Amino acid sequence: MYCGWEVLKIFHLKIYNEKDFKYENGRAVISFEKSKKYALVFLEAIMKNHEKIYSYVQGFYRFIMNSNNKPFPEFKVSR
């Protein structure tokens, strides 16, 4: 899972609309009501990869608790 791919997906599916964003203090801000369509794309990516994410977090936890016996976990990014 790589967020960059999800951003490209939003752009190519024409979900992105510049009018959804306001620019304040040099930052793009989106209202809660308009953020739903963007959040759905990212949540879909998370759900597709939830087992990989869980395994990574579990491996990271085990590394922190006992780093002598466990290798540092790697999260493999795939398309």
PDB file of N, CA, C and O in Angstrom:
ATOM      1  N   MET A   1       0.852  -1.171   0.000  1.00  0.00           N
ATOM      2  CA  MET A   1       0.000   0.000   0.000  1.00  0.00           C
ATOM      3  C   MET A   1       0.893   1.227   0.000  1.00  0.00           C
ATOM      4  O   MET A   1       1.796   1.346   0.828  1.00  0.00           O
ATOM      5  N   TYR A   2       0.651   2.100  -0.889  1.00  0.00           N
ATOM      6  CA  TYR A   2       1.403   3.335  -0.972  1.00  0.00           C
ATOM      7  C   TYR A   2       0.419   4.456  -1.256  1.00  0.00           C
ATOM      8  O   TYR A   2      -0.311   4.413  -2.246  1.00  0.00           O
ATOM      9  N   CYS A   3       0.399   5.460  -0.386  1.00  0.00           N
ATOM     10  CA  CYS A   3      -0.592   6.530  -0.495  1.00  0.00           C
ATOM     11  C   CYS A   3      -0.487   7.289  -1.807  1.00  0.00           C
ATOM     12  O   CYS A   3      -1.484   7.817  -2.300  1.00  0.00           O
ATOM     13  N   GLY A   4       0.716   7.349  -2.380  1.00  0.00           N
ATOM     14  CA  GLY A   4       0.886   8.032  -3.656  1.00  0.00           C
ATOM     15  C   GLY A   4       0.008   7.433  -4.744  1.00  0.00           C
ATOM     16  O   GLY A   4      -0.545   8.150  -5.578  1.00  0.00           O
ATOM     17  N   TRP A   5      -0.113   6.103  -4.726  1.00  0.00           N
ATOM     18  CA  TRP A   5      -0.972   5.446  -5.727  1.00  0.00           C
ATOM     19  C   TRP A   5      -2.431   5.833  -5.518  1.00  0.00           C
ATOM     20  O   TRP A   5      -3.180   6.005  -6.479  1.00  0.00           O
ATOM     21  N   GLU A   6      -2.822   5.968  -4.271  1.00  0.00           N
ATOM     22  CA  GLU A   6      -4.206   6.329  -3.977  1.00  0.00           C
ATOM     23  C   GLU A   6      -4.492   7.766  -4.405  1.00  0.00           C
ATOM     24  O   GLU A   6      -5.591   8.064  -4.873  1.00  0.00           O
ATOM     25  N   VAL A   7      -3.520   8.653  -4.249  1.00  0.00           N
ATOM     26  CA  VAL A   7      -3.686  10.033  -4.703  1.00  0.00           C
ATOM     27  C   VAL A   7      -3.847  10.059  -6.218  1.00  0.00           C
ATOM     28  O   VAL A   7      -4.693  10.784  -6.741  1.00  0.00           O
ATOM     29  N   LEU A   8      -3.035   9.267  -6.929  1.00  0.00           N
ATOM     30  CA  LEU A   8      -3.179   9.188  -8.392  1.00  0.00           C
ATOM     31  C   LEU A   8      -4.540   8.621  -8.783  1.00  0.00           C
ATOM     32  O   LEU A   8      -5.148   9.062  -9.758  1.00  0.00           O
ATOM     33  N   LYS A   9      -5.012   7.643  -8.018  1.00  0.00           N
ATOM     34  CA  LYS A   9      -6.321   7.059  -8.289  1.00  0.00           C
ATOM     35  C   LYS A   9      -7.420   8.117  -8.158  1.00  0.00           C
ATOM     36  O   LYS A   9      -8.314   8.197  -9.000  1.00  0.00           O
ATOM     37  N   ILE A  10      -7.349   8.927  -7.099  1.00  0.00           N
ATOM     38  CA  ILE A  10      -8.326  10.002  -6.902  1.00  0.00           C
ATOM     39  C   ILE A  10      -8.306  10.954  -8.093  1.00  0.00           C
ATOM     40  O   ILE A  10      -9.355  11.385  -8.572  1.00  0.00           O
ATOM     41  N   PHE A  11      -7.124  11.273  -8.559  1.00  0.00           N
ATOM     42  CA  PHE A  11      -6.986  12.199  -9.685  1.00  0.00           C
ATOM     43  C   PHE A  11      -7.530  11.593 -10.977  1.00  0.00           C
ATOM     44  O   PHE A  11      -8.293  12.244 -11.691  1.00  0.00           O
ATOM     45  N   HIS A  12      -7.145  10.347 -11.284  1.00  0.00           N
ATOM     46  CA  HIS A  12      -7.553   9.717 -12.545  1.00  0.00           C
ATOM     47  C   HIS A  12      -9.041   9.378 -12.588  1.00  0.00           C
ATOM     48  O   HIS A  12      -9.645   9.374 -13.661  1.00  0.00           O
ATOM     49  N   LEU A  13      -9.632   9.094 -11.433  1.00  0.00           N
ATOM     50  CA  LEU A  13     -11.074   8.812 -11.397  1.00  0.00           C
ATOM     51  C   LEU A  13     -11.906  10.089 -11.347  1.00  0.00           C
ATOM     52  O   LEU A  13     -13.133  10.046 -11.266  1.00  0.00           O
ATOM     53  N   LYS A  14     -11.218  11.216 -11.397  1.00  0.00           N
ATOM     54  CA  LYS A  14     -11.859  12.530 -11.366  1.00  0.00           C
ATOM     55  C   LYS A  14     -12.676  12.744 -10.091  1.00  0.00           C
ATOM     56  O   LYS A  14     -13.694  13.436 -10.104  1.00  0.00           O
ATOM     57  N   ILE A  15     -12.215  12.140  -8.987  1.00  0.00           N
ATOM     58  CA  ILE A  15     -12.835  12.368  -7.683  1.00  0.00           C
ATOM     59  C   ILE A  15     -12.389  13.720  -7.147  1.00  0.00           C
ATOM     60  O   ILE A  15     -13.153  14.422  -6.484  1.00  0.00           O
ATOM     61  N   TYR A  16     -11.129  14.080  -7.444  1.00  0.00           N
ATOM     62  CA  TYR A  16     -10.550  15.329  -6.971  1.00  0.00           C
ATOM     63  C   TYR A  16     -11.276  16.515  -7.576  1.00  0.00           C
ATOM     64  O   TYR A  16     -11.530  16.552  -8.780  1.00  0.00           O
ATOM     65  N   ASN A  17     -11.605  17.475  -6.742  1.00  0.00           N
ATOM     66  CA  ASN A  17     -12.208  18.708  -7.206  1.00  0.00           C
ATOM     67  C   ASN A  17     -11.560  19.849  -6.427  1.00  0.00           C
ATOM     68  O   ASN A  17     -11.638  19.889  -5.199  1.00  0.00           O
ATOM     69  N   GLU A  18     -10.938  20.750  -7.117  1.00  0.00           N
ATOM     70  CA  GLU A  18     -10.227  21.853  -6.469  1.00  0.00           C
ATOM     71  C   GLU A  18     -11.159  22.683  -5.591  1.00  0.00           C
ATOM     72  O   GLU A  18     -10.715  23.281  -4.612  1.00  0.00           O
ATOM     73  N   LYS A  19     -12.437  22.724  -5.929  1.00  0.00           N
ATOM     74  CA  LYS A  19     -13.399  23.510  -5.147  1.00  0.00           C
ATOM     75  C   LYS A  19     -13.672  22.897  -3.772  1.00  0.00           C
ATOM     76  O   LYS A  19     -14.238  23.561  -2.904  1.00  0.00           O
ATOM     77  N   ASP A  20     -13.276  21.639  -3.565  1.00  0.00           N
ATOM     78  CA  ASP A  20     -13.451  20.993  -2.262  1.00  0.00           C
ATOM     79  C   ASP A  20     -12.469  21.543  -1.223  1.00  0.00           C
ATOM     80  O   ASP A  20     -12.671  21.357  -0.023  1.00  0.00           O
ATOM     81  N   PHE A  21     -11.426  22.207  -1.670  1.00  0.00           N
ATOM     82  CA  PHE A  21     -10.355  22.659  -0.787  1.00  0.00           C
ATOM     83  C   PHE A  21     -10.346  24.171  -0.643  1.00  0.00           C
ATOM     84  O   PHE A  21     -10.673  24.910  -1.572  1.00  0.00           O
ATOM     85  N   LYS A  22      -9.961  24.611   0.553  1.00  0.00           N
ATOM     86  CA  LYS A  22      -9.705  26.026   0.815  1.00  0.00           C
ATOM     87  C   LYS A  22      -8.235  26.121   1.190  1.00  0.00           C
ATOM     88  O   LYS A  22      -7.676  25.174   1.743  1.00  0.00           O
ATOM     89  N   TYR A  23      -7.616  27.226   0.903  1.00  0.00           N
ATOM     90  CA  TYR A  23      -6.205  27.410   1.226  1.00  0.00           C
ATOM     91  C   TYR A  23      -6.074  28.443   2.335  1.00  0.00           C
ATOM     92  O   TYR A  23      -6.415  29.613   2.161  1.00  0.00           O
ATOM     93  N   GLU A  24      -5.569  27.982   3.487  1.00  0.00           N
ATOM     94  CA  GLU A  24      -5.395  28.840   4.656  1.00  0.00           C
ATOM     95  C   GLU A  24      -3.973  28.688   5.171  1.00  0.00           C
ATOM     96  O   GLU A  24      -3.508  27.573   5.407  1.00  0.00           O
ATOM     97  N   ASN A  25      -3.287  29.802   5.343  1.00  0.00           N
ATOM     98  CA  ASN A  25      -1.923  29.803   5.872  1.00  0.00           C
ATOM     99  C   ASN A  25      -0.997  28.872   5.096  1.00  0.00           C
ATOM    100  O   ASN A  25      -0.161  28.190   5.688  1.00  0.00           O
ATOM    101  N   GLY A  26      -1.144  28.842   3.788  1.00  0.00           N
ATOM    102  CA  GLY A  26      -0.272  28.033   2.950  1.00  0.00           C
ATOM    103  C   GLY A  26      -0.585  26.544   2.963  1.00  0.00           C
ATOM    104  O   GLY A  26       0.210  25.744   2.469  1.00  0.00           O
ATOM    105  N   ARG A  27      -1.739  26.158   3.525  1.00  0.00           N
ATOM    106  CA  ARG A  27      -2.118  24.739   3.592  1.00  0.00           C
ATOM    107  C   ARG A  27      -3.472  24.527   2.928  1.00  0.00           C
ATOM    108  O   ARG A  27      -4.344  25.395   2.973  1.00  0.00           O
ATOM    109  N   ALA A  28      -3.632  23.368   2.315  1.00  0.00           N
ATOM    110  CA  ALA A  28      -4.925  22.997   1.752  1.00  0.00           C
ATOM    111  C   ALA A  28      -5.774  22.389   2.862  1.00  0.00           C
ATOM    112  O   ALA A  28      -5.327  21.478   3.559  1.00  0.00           O
ATOM    113  N   VAL A  29      -6.981  22.880   3.028  1.00  0.00           N
ATOM    114  CA  VAL A  29      -7.885  22.418   4.079  1.00  0.00           C
ATOM    115  C   VAL A  29      -9.177  21.963   3.424  1.00  0.00           C
ATOM    116  O   VAL A  29      -9.678  22.598   2.496  1.00  0.00           O
ATOM    117  N   ILE A  30      -9.705  20.859   3.919  1.00  0.00           N
ATOM    118  CA  ILE A  30     -10.958  20.332   3.382  1.00  0.00           C
ATOM    119  C   ILE A  30     -11.963  20.202   4.520  1.00  0.00           C
ATOM    120  O   ILE A  30     -11.600  19.839   5.638  1.00  0.00           O
ATOM    121  N   SER A  31     -13.222  20.498   4.232  1.00  0.00           N
ATOM    122  CA  SER A  31     -14.252  20.396   5.264  1.00  0.00           C
ATOM    123  C   SER A  31     -14.583  18.927   5.517  1.00  0.00           C
ATOM    124  O   SER A  31     -14.339  18.066   4.671  1.00  0.00           O
ATOM    125  N   PHE A  32     -15.138  18.659   6.687  1.00  0.00           N
ATOM    126  CA  PHE A  32     -15.493  17.296   7.059  1.00  0.00           C
ATOM    127  C   PHE A  32     -16.481  16.696   6.055  1.00  0.00           C
ATOM    128  O   PHE A  32     -16.350  15.532   5.677  1.00  0.00           O
ATOM    129  N   GLU A  33     -17.451  17.473   5.630  1.00  0.00           N
ATOM    130  CA  GLU A  33     -18.481  16.967   4.702  1.00  0.00           C
ATOM    131  C   GLU A  33     -17.877  16.545   3.362  1.00  0.00           C
ATOM    132  O   GLU A  33     -18.288  15.539   2.783  1.00  0.00           O
ATOM    133  N   LYS A  34     -16.918  17.301   2.877  1.00  0.00           N
ATOM    134  CA  LYS A  34     -16.316  17.009   1.569  1.00  0.00           C
ATOM    135  C   LYS A  34     -15.237  15.936   1.644  1.00  0.00           C
ATOM    136  O   LYS A  34     -14.853  15.378   0.616  1.00  0.00           O
ATOM    137  N   SER A  35     -14.743  15.641   2.835  1.00  0.00           N
ATOM    138  CA  SER A  35     -13.635  14.694   2.969  1.00  0.00           C
ATOM    139  C   SER A  35     -14.057  13.240   2.797  1.00  0.00           C
ATOM    140  O   SER A  35     -13.201  12.376   2.606  1.00  0.00           O
ATOM    141  N   LYS A  36     -15.347  12.951   2.860  1.00  0.00           N
ATOM    142  CA  LYS A  36     -15.832  11.571   2.801  1.00  0.00           C
ATOM    143  C   LYS A  36     -15.374  10.847   1.532  1.00  0.00           C
ATOM    144  O   LYS A  36     -14.891   9.717   1.606  1.00  0.00           O
ATOM    145  N   LYS A  37     -15.521  11.480   0.390  1.00  0.00           N
ATOM    146  CA  LYS A  37     -15.170  10.799  -0.867  1.00  0.00           C
ATOM    147  C   LYS A  37     -13.669  10.520  -0.956  1.00  0.00           C
ATOM    148  O   LYS A  37     -13.255   9.551  -1.593  1.00  0.00           O
ATOM    149  N   TYR A  38     -12.861  11.358  -0.328  1.00  0.00           N
ATOM    150  CA  TYR A  38     -11.412  11.143  -0.323  1.00  0.00           C
ATOM    151  C   TYR A  38     -11.051  10.041   0.679  1.00  0.00           C
ATOM    152  O   TYR A  38     -10.212   9.186   0.394  1.00  0.00           O
ATOM    153  N   ALA A  39     -11.678  10.067   1.831  1.00  0.00           N
ATOM    154  CA  ALA A  39     -11.390   9.080   2.875  1.00  0.00           C
ATOM    155  C   ALA A  39     -11.750   7.672   2.413  1.00  0.00           C
ATOM    156  O   ALA A  39     -11.057   6.716   2.759  1.00  0.00           O
ATOM    157  N   LEU A  40     -12.817   7.533   1.642  1.00  0.00           N
ATOM    158  CA  LEU A  40     -13.232   6.207   1.177  1.00  0.00           C
ATOM    159  C   LEU A  40     -12.153   5.528   0.349  1.00  0.00           C
ATOM    160  O   LEU A  40     -11.961   4.318   0.465  1.00  0.00           O
ATOM    161  N   VAL A  41     -11.446   6.280  -0.481  1.00  0.00           N
ATOM    162  CA  VAL A  41     -10.386   5.703  -1.314  1.00  0.00           C
ATOM    163  C   VAL A  41      -9.253   5.181  -0.435  1.00  0.00           C
ATOM    164  O   VAL A  41      -8.742   4.085  -0.664  1.00  0.00           O
ATOM    165  N   PHE A  42      -8.860   5.968   0.577  1.00  0.00           N
ATOM    166  CA  PHE A  42      -7.771   5.552   1.467  1.00  0.00           C
ATOM    167  C   PHE A  42      -8.207   4.390   2.353  1.00  0.00           C
ATOM    168  O   PHE A  42      -7.422   3.472   2.594  1.00  0.00           O
ATOM    169  N   LEU A  43      -9.442   4.414   2.841  1.00  0.00           N
ATOM    170  CA  LEU A  43      -9.921   3.309   3.677  1.00  0.00           C
ATOM    171  C   LEU A  43     -10.017   2.012   2.892  1.00  0.00           C
ATOM    172  O   LEU A  43      -9.766   0.936   3.434  1.00  0.00           O
ATOM    173  N   GLU A  44     -10.377   2.108   1.624  1.00  0.00           N
ATOM    174  CA  GLU A  44     -10.410   0.924   0.764  1.00  0.00           C
ATOM    175  C   GLU A  44      -9.012   0.306   0.648  1.00  0.00           C
ATOM    176  O   GLU A  44      -8.860  -0.913   0.714  1.00  0.00           O
ATOM    177  N   ALA A  45      -8.003   1.146   0.477  1.00  0.00           N
ATOM    178  CA  ALA A  45      -6.616   0.662   0.385  1.00  0.00           C
ATOM    179  C   ALA A  45      -6.182   0.023   1.697  1.00  0.00           C
ATOM    180  O   ALA A  45      -5.496  -0.999   1.690  1.00  0.00           O
ATOM    181  N   ILE A  46      -6.575   0.612   2.821  1.00  0.00           N
ATOM    182  CA  ILE A  46      -6.238   0.041   4.127  1.00  0.00           C
ATOM    183  C   ILE A  46      -6.899  -1.319   4.292  1.00  0.00           C
ATOM    184  O   ILE A  46      -6.257  -2.263   4.754  1.00  0.00           O
ATOM    185  N   MET A  47      -8.166  -1.434   3.925  1.00  0.00           N
ATOM    186  CA  MET A  47      -8.870  -2.714   4.078  1.00  0.00           C
ATOM    187  C   MET A  47      -8.292  -3.794   3.173  1.00  0.00           C
ATOM    188  O   MET A  47      -8.269  -4.965   3.551  1.00  0.00           O
ATOM    189  N   LYS A  48      -7.826  -3.423   1.988  1.00  0.00           N
ATOM    190  CA  LYS A  48      -7.210  -4.402   1.092  1.00  0.00           C
ATOM    191  C   LYS A  48      -5.906  -4.939   1.671  1.00  0.00           C
ATOM    192  O   LYS A  48      -5.499  -6.058   1.359  1.00  0.00           O
ATOM    193  N   ASN A  49      -5.255  -4.149   2.507  1.00  0.00           N
ATOM    194  CA  ASN A  49      -3.941  -4.502   3.032  1.00  0.00           C
ATOM    195  C   ASN A  49      -3.933  -4.677   4.546  1.00  0.00           C
ATOM    196  O   ASN A  49      -2.868  -4.628   5.162  1.00  0.00           O
ATOM    197  N   HIS A  50      -5.096  -4.879   5.156  1.00  0.00           N
ATOM    198  CA  HIS A  50      -5.155  -4.902   6.615  1.00  0.00           C
ATOM    199  C   HIS A  50      -4.335  -6.039   7.237  1.00  0.00           C
ATOM    200  O   HIS A  50      -3.796  -5.867   8.330  1.00  0.00           O
ATOM    201  N   GLU A  51      -4.230  -7.165   6.585  1.00  0.00           N
ATOM    202  CA  GLU A  51      -3.439  -8.263   7.133  1.00  0.00           C
ATOM    203  C   GLU A  51      -1.941  -7.936   7.114  1.00  0.00           C
ATOM    204  O   GLU A  51      -1.221  -8.254   8.060  1.00  0.00           O
ATOM    205  N   LYS A  52      -1.482  -7.306   6.043  1.00  0.00           N
ATOM    206  CA  LYS A  52      -0.076  -6.894   5.963  1.00  0.00           C
ATOM    207  C   LYS A  52       0.234  -5.832   7.015  1.00  0.00           C
ATOM    208  O   LYS A  52       1.289  -5.862   7.648  1.00  0.00           O
ATOM    209  N   ILE A  53      -0.688  -4.903   7.194  1.00  0.00           N
ATOM    210  CA  ILE A  53      -0.497  -3.849   8.190  1.00  0.00           C
ATOM    211  C   ILE A  53      -0.450  -4.461   9.581  1.00  0.00           C
ATOM    212  O   ILE A  53       0.407  -4.101  10.389  1.00  0.00           O
ATOM    213  N   TYR A  54      -1.366  -5.385   9.869  1.00  0.00           N
ATOM    214  CA  TYR A  54      -1.385  -6.047  11.175  1.00  0.00           C
ATOM    215  C   TYR A  54      -0.076  -6.795  11.426  1.00  0.00           C
ATOM    216  O   TYR A  54       0.498  -6.700  12.511  1.00  0.00           O
ATOM    217  N   SER A  55       0.391  -7.531  10.432  1.00  0.00           N
ATOM    218  CA  SER A  55       1.637  -8.286  10.584  1.00  0.00           C
ATOM    219  C   SER A  55       2.820  -7.364  10.846  1.00  0.00           C
ATOM    220  O   SER A  55       3.695  -7.674  11.655  1.00  0.00           O
ATOM    221  N   TYR A  56       2.839  -6.232  10.157  1.00  0.00           N
ATOM    222  CA  TYR A  56       3.928  -5.280  10.376  1.00  0.00           C
ATOM    223  C   TYR A  56       3.885  -4.718  11.795  1.00  0.00           C
ATOM    224  O   TYR A  56       4.908  -4.676  12.478  1.00  0.00           O
ATOM    225  N   VAL A  57       2.712  -4.289  12.237  1.00  0.00           N
ATOM    226  CA  VAL A  57       2.579  -3.722  13.582  1.00  0.00           C
ATOM    227  C   VAL A  57       2.941  -4.767  14.635  1.00  0.00           C
ATOM    228  O   VAL A  57       3.613  -4.451  15.617  1.00  0.00           O
ATOM    229  N   GLN A  58       2.503  -6.001  14.438  1.00  0.00           N
ATOM    230  CA  GLN A  58       2.830  -7.079  15.370  1.00  0.00           C
ATOM    231  C   GLN A  58       4.356  -7.312  15.408  1.00  0.00           C
ATOM    232  O   GLN A  58       4.937  -7.448  16.485  1.00  0.00           O
ATOM    233  N   GLY A  59       4.991  -7.357  14.241  1.00  0.00           N
ATOM    234  CA  GLY A  59       6.436  -7.538  14.184  1.00  0.00           C
ATOM    235  C   GLY A  59       7.180  -6.380  14.830  1.00  0.00           C
ATOM    236  O   GLY A  59       8.187  -6.587  15.508  1.00  0.00           O
ATOM    237  N   PHE A  60       6.690  -5.164  14.623  1.00  0.00           N
ATOM    238  CA  PHE A  60       7.307  -3.995  15.235  1.00  0.00           C
ATOM    239  C   PHE A  60       7.183  -4.060  16.756  1.00  0.00           C
ATOM    240  O   PHE A  60       8.145  -3.778  17.471  1.00  0.00           O
ATOM    241  N   TYR A  61       6.001  -4.431  17.253  1.00  0.00           N
ATOM    242  CA  TYR A  61       5.781  -4.576  18.695  1.00  0.00           C
ATOM    243  C   TYR A  61       6.735  -5.617  19.284  1.00  0.00           C
ATOM    244  O   TYR A  61       7.360  -5.387  20.319  1.00  0.00           O
ATOM    245  N   ARG A  62       6.836  -6.746  18.618  1.00  0.00           N
ATOM    246  CA  ARG A  62       7.725  -7.811  19.113  1.00  0.00           C
ATOM    247  C   ARG A  62       9.185  -7.363  19.095  1.00  0.00           C
ATOM    248  O   ARG A  62       9.956  -7.721  19.986  1.00  0.00           O
ATOM    249  N   PHE A  63       9.565  -6.584  18.086  1.00  0.00           N
ATOM    250  CA  PHE A  63      10.927  -6.066  18.027  1.00  0.00           C
ATOM    251  C   PHE A  63      11.187  -5.126  19.205  1.00  0.00           C
ATOM    252  O   PHE A  63      12.230  -5.214  19.853  1.00  0.00           O
ATOM    253  N   ILE A  64      10.257  -4.243  19.475  1.00  0.00           N
ATOM    254  CA  ILE A  64      10.423  -3.287  20.574  1.00  0.00           C
ATOM    255  C   ILE A  64      10.485  -4.012  21.918  1.00  0.00           C
ATOM    256  O   ILE A  64      11.288  -3.654  22.779  1.00  0.00           O
ATOM    257  N   MET A  65       9.650  -5.017  22.100  1.00  0.00           N
ATOM    258  CA  MET A  65       9.596  -5.718  23.383  1.00  0.00           C
ATOM    259  C   MET A  65      10.819  -6.603  23.615  1.00  0.00           C
ATOM    260  O   MET A  65      11.238  -6.797  24.756  1.00  0.00           O
ATOM    261  N   ASN A  66      11.396  -7.143  22.529  1.00  0.00           N
ATOM    262  CA  ASN A  66      12.539  -8.034  22.683  1.00  0.00           C
ATOM    263  C   ASN A  66      13.363  -7.997  21.399  1.00  0.00           C
ATOM    264  O   ASN A  66      13.284  -8.916  20.584  1.00  0.00           O
ATOM    265  N   SER A  67      14.136  -6.959  21.219  1.00  0.00           N
ATOM    266  CA  SER A  67      14.876  -6.778  19.966  1.00  0.00           C
ATOM    267  C   SER A  67      16.041  -7.750  19.808  1.00  0.00           C
ATOM    268  O   SER A  67      16.622  -7.829  18.725  1.00  0.00           O
ATOM    269  N   ASN A  68      16.397  -8.489  20.855  1.00  0.00           N
ATOM    270  CA  ASN A  68      17.520  -9.427  20.751  1.00  0.00           C
ATOM    271  C   ASN A  68      17.210 -10.607  19.841  1.00  0.00           C
ATOM    272  O   ASN A  68      18.101 -11.121  19.165  1.00  0.00           O
ATOM    273  N   ASN A  69      15.966 -11.035  19.819  1.00  0.00           N
ATOM    274  CA  ASN A  69      15.608 -12.255  19.081  1.00  0.00           C
ATOM    275  C   ASN A  69      14.869 -11.999  17.776  1.00  0.00           C
ATOM    276  O   ASN A  69      14.713 -12.921  16.976  1.00  0.00           O
ATOM    277  N   LYS A  70      14.418 -10.794  17.540  1.00  0.00           N
ATOM    278  CA  LYS A  70      13.585 -10.524  16.371  1.00  0.00           C
ATOM    279  C   LYS A  70      14.263  -9.519  15.438  1.00  0.00           C
ATOM    280  O   LYS A  70      14.860  -8.545  15.898  1.00  0.00           O
ATOM    281  N   PRO A  71      14.170  -9.755  14.132  1.00  0.00           N
ATOM    282  CA  PRO A  71      14.695  -8.751  13.196  1.00  0.00           C
ATOM    283  C   PRO A  71      13.722  -7.575  13.097  1.00  0.00           C
ATOM    284  O   PRO A  71      12.525  -7.728  13.339  1.00  0.00           O
ATOM    285  N   PHE A  72      14.243  -6.410  12.742  1.00  0.00           N
ATOM    286  CA  PHE A  72      13.369  -5.248  12.544  1.00  0.00           C
ATOM    287  C   PHE A  72      12.445  -5.537  11.373  1.00  0.00           C
ATOM    288  O   PHE A  72      12.924  -5.922  10.306  1.00  0.00           O
ATOM    289  N   PRO A  73      11.131  -5.364  11.533  1.00  0.00           N
ATOM    290  CA  PRO A  73      10.186  -5.704  10.462  1.00  0.00           C
ATOM    291  C   PRO A  73      10.267  -4.724   9.284  1.00  0.00           C
ATOM    292  O   PRO A  73      10.569  -3.543   9.456  1.00  0.00           O
ATOM    293  N   GLU A  74       9.993  -5.238   8.106  1.00  0.00           N
ATOM    294  CA  GLU A  74       9.946  -4.419   6.903  1.00  0.00           C
ATOM    295  C   GLU A  74       8.534  -4.467   6.342  1.00  0.00           C
ATOM    296  O   GLU A  74       7.896  -5.520   6.333  1.00  0.00           O
ATOM    297  N   PHE A  75       8.056  -3.335   5.880  1.00  0.00           N
ATOM    298  CA  PHE A  75       6.742  -3.293   5.228  1.00  0.00           C
ATOM    299  C   PHE A  75       6.969  -3.231   3.742  1.00  0.00           C
ATOM    300  O   PHE A  75       7.510  -2.248   3.236  1.00  0.00           O
ATOM    301  N   LYS A  76       6.566  -4.263   3.033  1.00  0.00           N
ATOM    302  CA  LYS A  76       6.768  -4.336   1.584  1.00  0.00           C
ATOM    303  C   LYS A  76       5.688  -3.533   0.870  1.00  0.00           C
ATOM    304  O   LYS A  76       4.496  -3.771   1.060  1.00  0.00           O
ATOM    305  N   VAL A  77       6.109  -2.596   0.062  1.00  0.00           N
ATOM    306  CA  VAL A  77       5.196  -1.783  -0.704  1.00  0.00           C
ATOM    307  C   VAL A  77       5.004  -2.413  -2.063  1.00  0.00           C
ATOM    308  O   VAL A  77       5.973  -2.718  -2.759  1.00  0.00           O
ATOM    309  N   SER A  78       3.738  -2.611  -2.445  1.00  0.00           N
ATOM    310  CA  SER A  78       3.464  -3.199  -3.745  1.00  0.00           C
ATOM    311  C   SER A  78       2.365  -2.397  -4.434  1.00  0.00           C
ATOM    312  O   SER A  78       1.619  -1.658  -3.792  1.00  0.00           O
ATOM    313  N   ARG A  79       2.285  -2.553  -5.714  1.00  0.00           N
ATOM    314  CA  ARG A  79       1.247  -1.853  -6.496  1.00  0.00           C
ATOM    315  C   ARG A  79      -0.024  -2.617  -6.486  1.00  0.00           C
ATOM    316  O   ARG A  79      -1.008  -2.186  -7.088  1.00  0.00           O
TER     317      ARG A  79
END
